[in-house]
Amino acid sequence: MMMMNLWHTVLISFRPDTPQSVWQEVFNRYQTLGEDCGGKKAGILFWKVDYNLDLRKNVHLVEIAIFQNDAALQVFRNHPKHEAMSDTLKDIADWWVGDIHCLAYKP
């Protein structure tokens, strides 16, 4: 049986009235969010958030994460630090999520 991981991508677009200082605060918090939510012990195999290089569609941040499985993603989604980030974003940004299964990630 082939091992599958869950690849999770989030595209974040800050609303026009969001100050650059808030963008930076969110970016800084995102850098450790994977580890803050349990890291590898919680099934977060890969975590990267950075400023988008292609702004044609007004997407400012890109999150790419690889989770060991669907259960690890659900634990992450319910973690208080992730919930706090979602609460912060809901007033300043819009975002789109994509989740797919891929062959197991081997760094």
C-alpha positions in Angstrom: 0.0 0.0 0.0 1.4 3.4 -1.0 1.7 6.0 1.8 -0.1 9.2 1.2 0.4 12.6 2.9 -2.0 15.6 2.8 -0.6 18.7 1.0 -2.2 21.9 2.3 -2.0 25.3 0.5 -3.4 28.6 1.6 -3.4 31.8 -0.4 -3.9 34.9 1.6 -5.0 38.3 0.3 -4.9 41.2 2.7 -7.7 43.7 2.4 -6.7 47.2 1.0 -7.1 49.0 4.4 -4.7 46.6 6.2 -1.5 48.4 7.2 1.8 47.0 6.2 2.8 46.7 9.8 -0.1 44.2 10.3 1.0 42.3 7.2 4.5 42.0 8.8 3.0 40.9 12.2 1.0 38.2 10.5 4.0 37.1 8.4 6.1 36.9 11.6 3.5 34.8 13.5 3.2 32.5 10.5 6.9 31.6 10.5 6.5 29.6 13.7 2.9 28.5 13.5 3.6 25.0 12.3 6.0 24.4 15.2 3.7 26.3 17.6 1.0 23.8 16.7 3.1 20.7 17.4 5.5 20.5 14.5 6.7 17.1 13.4 5.5 15.4 16.6 1.9 16.5 15.6 2.4 15.2 12.0 3.4 18.5 10.3 6.1 17.3 8.0 6.8 20.5 6.1 5.9 24.1 6.8 6.6 27.2 4.7 4.9 30.6 4.6 6.3 33.5 2.5 5.4 36.5 0.5 3.9 35.7 -2.9 6.2 36.5 -5.8 3.3 36.8 -8.2 0.9 39.6 -7.2 -1.3 39.6 -10.3 -4.2 38.2 -8.4 -3.6 40.2 -5.2 -2.5 37.2 -3.2 0.1 38.4 -0.7 1.1 35.3 1.4 1.4 31.6 0.4 1.3 28.8 3.0 2.4 25.4 2.0 2.3 22.6 4.5 2.5 18.8 4.3 0.7 16.8 6.9 1.3 13.2 7.7 -2.4 12.5 7.1 -5.9 13.9 7.3 -6.0 13.5 11.1 -2.9 15.6 11.5 -4.5 18.4 9.5 -7.6 18.3 11.7 -5.5 18.5 14.9 -3.7 21.5 13.4 -7.0 23.2 12.5 -8.3 22.8 16.0 -5.1 23.9 17.7 -5.6 27.2 19.7 -2.7 28.9 18.0 -4.2 28.1 14.5 -7.6 29.3 15.7 -6.0 32.5 17.0 -4.4 33.1 13.5 -7.8 32.5 11.8 -9.5 34.9 14.2 -6.8 37.6 13.3 -7.2 37.0 9.6 -11.0 37.1 9.4 -11.0 40.9 9.9 -8.1 41.8 7.6 -7.8 39.2 4.8 -9.5 36.8 2.6 -8.0 33.3 1.9 -8.5 30.2 -0.2 -7.5 26.7 0.8 -6.5 23.7 -1.2 -5.9 20.2 0.1 -4.7 17.2 -1.9 -3.4 13.8 -1.2 0.1 13.1 -2.6 2.6 10.3 -2.3 4.5 10.3 1.0 6.9 13.2 1.4 10.5 12.2 2.1 12.7 15.2 2.9 
